[in-house]
């Protein structure tokens, strides 16, 4: 789900929310480009970790110009140097989280009274517990995005869980989540906020 966090953050900012992105980019030219693109869309990045030992994934090269929408893209996870993405440790499901528990303790410390925390990428159980604790302390809502067929950490038992479609080339899912999160940030009722976001993006409710 590379790029999904940035696309959701951009959509939330476009819908009037004050947004801080928590994440990690390399301390390199591509990382600088990512942060400039986010800033141009009103997304703050004080909680983004700059990692000199891990290059920015090459999805950064596809960041569009200012004014163009951010959409989630498939990342090239081949490492460009030692310490690249393929060398990250994986959890029991074979997923390599972008941030571990220690990263999140550091990054979330930069946030002041968050009202909504959107988790856009898979986390280990320990990292999810850090997010859940921070949300409980701030009395913030949690929206957790999981991939199709993926599980939800037990720590997110009170979260709104949304399943990301395998194919979101147009970014409709990211925009839906961004609208939903912005409405929650503004104090809207969760059910009504989701219904309005779903209608705005033209999503239809289906029954199994």
Secondary structure, DSSP 8 states (H G I E B T S, - for coil): -TTHHHHHHHHHHHTT--EE--EEEESSHHHHHHHHHHHHTTEE-TTEEEETTS---GGGGG---TTS---------S-SSTT-GGGS---TTS---SS-HHHHHHHHTT--S-SEEEE-S---HHHHHHHHHHHHHHT-EEEEEEETT----GGGTTSEEEEE-S--TT-HHHHHHHHHHHHHHTT--HHHHHHHHHHHTT------
